[in-house]
């Protein structure tokens, strides 16, 4: 894998030293030596699959700031939470620049998304670049490899188009350093990846005919094609593809308990078995009994693929700290099982993890989101603390034995009028335990461990529940509100909700995505895509606004949701270190990194409006065919 990673470099995007142009013949890797065999193609596909999982599981050197967390802190559902850091990424409107994110993984991972997404494009491009040199492949096998490569490239480019907007199009492995890329318009790129995904749907086999779960299947290609159709305004085609996934190919919503029931710490955190809990147990995500998983990403302890995801460390509150105390002034203990004070009934380190909250959910995500028809739906299993799925701060209990009065009693935020938590941003919030909890073998197998972060865990990329919500979106744009309502309610009924919609708008559909797909969907990117699709449709949002795709950097649905629903960016809250939460409409598109612009020596890349270096006169490719032809000339 390292050899593949080193072999092919997009010099223009990652910089170039002169020494790179003079490779040592003893160490320089020649891809032609590997990718002329079927095993070489398999290795390239495996790298694509592994790299896809990294967006959810990669941790920086300080094991903070999962890439997916950046997608959430720039959305309506979460904000940066590491309040003891004076460099916290809170004032986005001023801090988000073409040079922000350079070597600052714990602040945000925008640069990671740029670099690693183009790395993913590189891995995907390896297959079409070399497949004709592999002898003995029949047409069906060749098309299967190409279909998977197109999926991985299209997945990355759909993300780039709605994270960064107009970006360079790279479809070839350059045989010489290329430093004169031009930007290609988003519309042109979307046209290309839509066409590619139509081919992939035809070529890639269905999951039922494959030996392994976790490889890109026809269903995964179909799900991505639905998103491409939504991004290009082809509502009927999106609905047609969703109908096939929902009505055939062996997929169905899981409506009852299944697989393995995990209740690892019942004395501290008991779970009443339910379908939502089972659905999100890592052990159940990649099994044949799970008919809802369209594309799951294996990440198993004890294998070469294992990556410690640290979900509990990243997404849980920091309850083990002196800024959150009992009325007696004692804070919760994060004791190890070898401690003399250990009480298995109060072992919250094991039961919910030792969070440090690099990000934290908004009040909207914790509370207001869960009201439908003006009523909080307490039956919704995704927000149900009675069965153990949803974790509330006041469900934790004080566990310091020296706290004679409050030991074993539930946490409280106030003692009368006295606030017991001096940092409510980082230390006090509720969270979806069923999504966040993963067993950490480094903690479970080590009684002296005081740091339960969260272990390796299979993860979802696509589920059928999202297909229902994608179809509802297309139906709404088309004007079929009745069908859209039925699809949203189907997802709600599976979660045992009592409150169902009589009619839905785009806000209801997007809210249901938040309830169902928290930490699965790329929230910022999807809101950006929906902002684009909503503008294409001409339909109004929940406040009566309509939008124009040509002016989305001035006003857009992503920004309006933050303005209405975030209780941080829209209120300019101030952290304990004095940082002010701010965000602007143009931040819907992230700046093209300055390092990429500087490395592209012989042509100008287009910078987004609102950032240093923006110039509307920069020439871009408006047809993807022209961009590809320019690449081929360089070869």
N, C-alpha and C positions, 0 to 999 in steps of 0.2 A: 504494500500500500504506500509506503514512504517513497518508493521508486516512482510510482505513478504520480504522486503528489509533486515530486521534484521535477519530473520529466518535462512537463509542459507548462510554460509560464506565459501569462498574458503580460508582457513586459510593460505595456503602456499603463496598466492599471495598478501595478504594484511597485513601480520604480525599477531602476536598472543601474547597476554599477558596471563600469567598463570591463571589470574582470569577468563578468558574466558572459561577455561576448567572446572571451578567450578561454573556453572550457578546457579543463585538464582532461586529456583523453583517458586517463586512468579512472576518473571519477564521473565523467559526464555520462548521463544515461540516455540511450537512444531508444525512443519509443517504438521504432520499427522492429526492434528485437523482441518485443513482448506482444504488441498488439496485432501480430500476424498469426496468433493462435487463438483458439476458442477460449482457453483458460485465461488468456490476457483480457479478452472481452468480458469474461465473467468477473475478473478482478476489477475492471472499470465500473461495471454495474454495481458490484459490492461497495465500491468507494462512493458511488452516487447515493446508495441507500444509507450508508453510514453517515455521510455528510448531511443528509436530510434530517436525521435524528438529532444531529448536533445543535440545531436551532433550539430545541427544547432541553437538551441535556448538557451542553458544553458549559463548563465553569471556568472562569479566569483563574489566574494563579492564586488569588485570595478566595477562591470558591464562592464568589458573590456574583450577582448580576447575570443570571441566565439570559441568553439573547432574547427569549420570548418575553422577558420582563420589560425590556425597552419598548416592545410593542404595546404593552399595557400602560406603562407610565406616560405614554403619549396618546392616551385615549380617555374615554369618559369613565373608565372603571377603576383606575389606579393612578397613583403618583409616586414619585421617589420618596422613600421613607427613611433613609439613613440620616436622620436629623443631626447626629453628633458630628457630621462631616461638613465642614464649611464649604466644601466643593460639591455639595449635593446638587443634582441636576433638577432644580426646581424652577428657576427663572428661565424657562425655555425660550421665551420670546427674544431674550438678549443673548443667551448662552449658546443657542443652536446656530453655529456658524460653519463655514466650510472647513475650519480647522478644529472644531470641537470633536471630541471622541477619539482623537489621535492618542493611542496608548493610555486610554483612561477607561478601561473595561468596567471599573466599579462605579463610574459615573453614568455612562450609557454605552451601548454597544452598536451604535449606528455605523461606525467604521467597520465593525465586525460584519454587519449585514452586507455592506458594500463588498469588502474583500472576499468573504467566504461565499457570497452568492455568485460572484464571478468565478470563484474557484469551482463551485458546483456546475456552472456553465461549462467550464473547462473540462471537467470530468465527463459531462454529458457529451460534449463535442468530440471526445476521443473516439467514441464508437462510430459515428458516421464518417469520421476522418480516416479510419483504418479498416473498416469492416470489409471493404472490397479486396483487401490484401490477405484476408483469412481464407485459406482454401477449404473446400469441402462443405461449405454451408449451403443448404438448400434455401429456396426463396422464402419459405415460411419462417425458418429459423432466423434468417437475416432480417426479415421484417419485424420479428419479435424483439430482437436486440434494438433495432432502430426505434420501435415504438416506445420502449422503456427509456431510451435516450431522449426522445422527444418529450416524454413526460417530465423527466428531470429538468430539461432545459426550459420547458414551458412553465413549470412550477416556479423556477427562479425568476424568469422574466415577468411573469404576472406579478410577483412580489416587487421586483424592481420598478415596474411601471407605476405602482401605486404607493411605493415608499419614496422613490426618487423622481418619478415622472418620466421625462424624456431622457434616455440613456443610450450609450453605445450598444450596437447590436454586434455580437460576436458569435459566429456560427462555425468557424473553422479553427483548427489548431495551426497557428502560424509557424511556418518553417524558418522564418527569419524574424527578428524583433520588429514589431510594428508599432510605431509611435505617431501615427497620423490618423487615428480613429476620429470619425465625426459622430456626433449624436444622431440617433434615429428617433423620429417622433413616436410617441406612445401608440398612436393609432396604427402606425405601420407595424410595430412590433406585435400588437394585439392581433392584427390580421394574420401575421405569420404563424404565431403560436396556436391560433384557432385552427388554421389549416393543418398544422402539424398534429394537433390533438385529434382531429377527425381521422387522420391516418392511424394514429396510435390506437384509437378505439377499434378500428377494423383489424389491427394486426396483433395486439397483445391478447393472450388467452385469458379466459375467465378464471377466477380464483379456484373454482371447483375442479378445474383440470390441472392445477398446479400442485407440486409435491410439498411446497412450503408456504406457510403464512408469513407475510411480511414483505414479499416481493411485489413490485408494482403489477397490478392486475388490470384487466379490462374495466372493472368497476372503478378503480382509482382513476384511470384515464377518462372515464365517462364523467366522473365528478369534476375533474379539472376542466373538461370541455364545457360543462354547464357554466362554470365560472367565466370561461372565455366567452361564451355566448352572452352572458349577462354583461360583460365588459364591452361587448360590441353591439349591444342593443337588439340582440336576436332572441326575443322573448319566447316565441313559439318553439324554436329549436331547443332552448334551455328546458322548457317544459317537456318536450318530447324525450330528451335524454333522462330527465328526472323520472318520468313515467316508467321508463325501462328499468331503472335502478330500483324504484320503489315496488314495481309490480312484478319484477322477474329477476333472473340471475341469482336467485337463492337468498337475497337479502331481506331482512325484516327487522323491525324494532324489537328489542328484547323487552318483553312485558312482564316476565316472571323471574324469580331467582334462578341462577344457573351457575355451573362451574364450582369452584372452590370457595367456601365461606371462610373468610379470615376475620377473627375477632381476637387479636393477639394480646390485648391488655384489658380483659373484661372487668377486672376489679377497679381499674382507674377510669376506663373509657368504654363502657359496654355498647355494643352495636346490636340493634334489632335487625335481623337479616331482612334485606329489601333489594329490589332490582337495581336501584341506582348504586348502592354500595357494591353489589356484585359486578355491575357493569364496569366500574372503575377500579377494581382490584387488578393490579398488574398481571397476576397469574391467570386472569380470565380474558385478557385482551387478545391474545394470539392463540385461541383454541377454536377448534372447528364448531363447537357448540355456540359460539358467539356469532350470530347471524347479522349483527349490526355493524361490525367492523368492516369497513371498505378498504382501508389501508392502515394497518397497525405497524409500529416500529419496534422490533424486538430489542431489548436491552437487559440482558440476564446476568445476574451475579455468577461468578465462576466461569465466565466465558471471555474470550478475547474482545467481545463486543461490549462488555460491561462498562458503563460510565455512571459514576455516582451522581445522581441528578440534584441532590441537595434541595429538593422541593420544600421540605419543611423548614430548612434554614432560610431559604429565600422568601417564602410566601407566608410564613407564620409570624405572629407578633412577638416582640421581645419582652416576654413576661418575667424572665429571670434577670432583674436589674433593680437597683435601688431607687429608681424613679417611679416605681410602681410598688406601693407598700400597703400593708394592712393598716387599720386604724391604730395599731400599736407600733407602727413604724418598721415592721419586719417585711422583707421581700421574699418571694417564693424561691425555694431552694431547687437547684438543678443537681441533686445529689446522685452519686453512682450507687449501684446496688450493693457495693461493699461497705458503704458508709453505715456507721452505727445508728444513724438517724433514719435509715431507709424504711419507708412504709410503702409496700406494693400498691396500696389503695390510693396513694397520692403521688405516684411516679409519673408525673406529666412529661418529664423529659422523654421517657420511653413511649408514652401513649400518644402525644401530639407533636413531639419534636421540640428542639430548642431553637425557636425562630429568632432572627435578628432583623427581619423586615427591611431589606433593601428597597422593596416597594410595599405599598399598603393600599388596600381597596378604599375607594371613596365611600362616603356615607350612602350615596345613591346605590352603589354596588351591594352594600350590606343590607340596606333597609328599603328605600323607596322603590327600587327595581322590582321587589317581590309583591307589590300591590297590583292587583288586576281588578278592574271595575271599581276602583277605589277601596278595595278590601285586601288586607294582607292575607295571602293564601297560606295558612299554617299547615295545610295538608301536603303542600308541594314537597316531595321527598328531597329535592335539591336544596331546600332551605329549612329542613326539618331537624331540629336539635333533639327532639324526643327520641328518635331512632338512632341518633349519634352521627348523622351525616354532616350536619352543620354545627360548627363549633362557635360557641358564644363565650366571651370573656368571663361572664359571671357563672359559667359552668365549671371553670377551674376552681381549685380550692387552695387555700393557704396551707403550706406544708412544712413550715419551720417549727420544729418541736418546742423551741424556746418561746414561741408565741402562744402562751398558755390560753388566752381567751379566744383567739381567732383560728387556731390550728384546726384544720379539717372543715372550715366553713367556706362558703363560696366567696369568690372575689367580689368586691364592690368598687365602683368608681368614686363614690362619695361616702363620707361619713358625716351625715347631716349636711352641712353646707361646705364642708372641707373636701377639696379635690385631692384624692389619694394618688393620682397619676400626674406627674409634672410634664410628661411628654406623651400626649394622647395620640400623636401622629404615629409614633413608632411602637408604642407599648400597649395600646388598647384598641383592638378592632376584632370583629368576628370574621370567620373565614370558612370556606368549604372543605371541611376535614376529609371528605370522601375523595376529593381531587388531590389534596396536598399530601396525605399520609402515604408513605412508603417505608417499608422496613429497611433499616440501615444495619447491615451485618457487622459493620465495624463497631456499632454500639451494642447490638444484641449479643455478640460474641465476646464482648469485653466488659466485664462487670465494673471496671474502673472508669469507663467512659462517661464523661459528663457532657458530651457534645453529640446529640442525635440529630443528624443533618437530613437524613433521607437517602435511601440507597438506590441502586439501579432498578429500573422499572420499565416494562413495556409501555409504550405510549401510543395514543391515537393520532393519526394525521387526518383521516377522514372517517366519519361515521354516517350511517343512514339518517340519523336525526337531523344532521345538517342538510341532507338532500331535501327533506321535507321543507326546511326553511328556505333553501335556495329556490325551490319550486314556488313557495309562497311569494317570494320576492318577485319572481318573473310574472306570476299571476297578478300581483298588485300592479306592476308596471303596465300590464296589458289591460287592466281594468276589471279583472275577474276577482273582485274582493271576496265573494262567497267562497270560492275555491281556496283562496289564500287563507281565509279564516279557518277553514276545515283543516288545512295542513298545519297551521300553528297549533290548533287545538289537539291534533293527533299527538304532537310532541308533549303537550301539557298533560294529556290524559295518561300517557305512559308514566309520567312523574306523579300520578295520582292526585293531580290538582283538582280542587273543587270549583275554582273560579275559571270559567272558560270565556273566551271572547265571543261577543255577538257580531262584531265586525272588527277588522284590523286595518291599520294604516302602516306605513313604513316604520314608524316608531315602535309599534307593537312587535313587528317582525324582528327588528334589530334588538329590542329588549329580550325577546325570547332567545336570540342567539347568545346574549350575555348570560342568561340563566343556564342554558344548556351547554355552552361551549367554552366556559371560562378556562383559560390556560390551555385550550386546544387550538382555537382559531387564532390567527394573527390579528388581534383586535384593531390596531391602527390601520393595517393594510386593508382589512376587510371594510372598515368604515370609509377609507379612502376610495376603495372600489365602489362601494354602495353610493358614495357621494357622486361619483362619475355616472353610474348607471341611473341614479335618480334624476340627474340633470338631463341625461339622454331621453328619459321617459317623459319629461315635462310634468310629472306628477308632483304634488305638493307634499312637504313633510308635515309633521304633527302640529307645526305652528303656522302652517299656511304658506311657507316659503317655497319658491321654485328657484331653480339654479340653471346656470349656463356653463357648459364645459370649458368655455374659453376664459371664464373669469373665476374659476374655482380658487385661485390663490388669493382672491379678495374676499370671497364668501363661499362657504360650502357647508354641507350637512355635518361633516366631522366636527367642524368648529362650533356649529350651533349646538350640537349635543353637549360638548364640553361647556359651552356658555350656560346652558340650561341645567345640566346635571352634575357637573363637577362642583364640589364644595371647596376646592382649592384654587385652581386656576382662575375661576370666575369671581373669587372673593379675595384674591391676592393675599392668601394666608402667608404668615411669616413663620419660619422654622426657629428653633431655639438658638440657632447660629446666625439668624438674621437674614437668611435667604428668603426671597419673596417668590411665591408660585405665580408664574405668568406664562401665557401661551398666545400665539397669534394665528390668524387665519392662514397665512402663507406656510406655517409649519406643517400643514397637511402633507407637503412634500419636503423631504429632508434635503439639505444642501449636498451637491456633488462634492465629495472630498477634495480639498485643495491638492492633496498629494497625487490624486489621479489626474487632475488638470495639469499639474506641473510636469508629470512624467510623460504626458502626451505632447511631445516637443514640437511636432510639425503640423498640428491642427488644433483648433480650439473646440473644447467641449462646452456644451451649453449649460450655464448655471441657472438655477431656478430663481424666479422672481422673489425679491425680498432679501436676498443674500448678496454679500460682497462678490463682485465679478459678474453679476447679471448683465447681459447685453442681448436685447431682443434681435439684434442684427446678425447674431451668429447663425451661420447656415447649417441646416440639419437635413439628413436624408428623410424624405417623406414617403419613400417606397422601400420596403425591406429588400426587394430585389436589387436595388441600386447599392445598398449597403453590402450585400453579399458579393456582388460583382466587384466592389472595391477591395474586399478581403481577398478574393481570388487573384486579383492582379498582384497583390503583395506576395503571394506564394510563389 
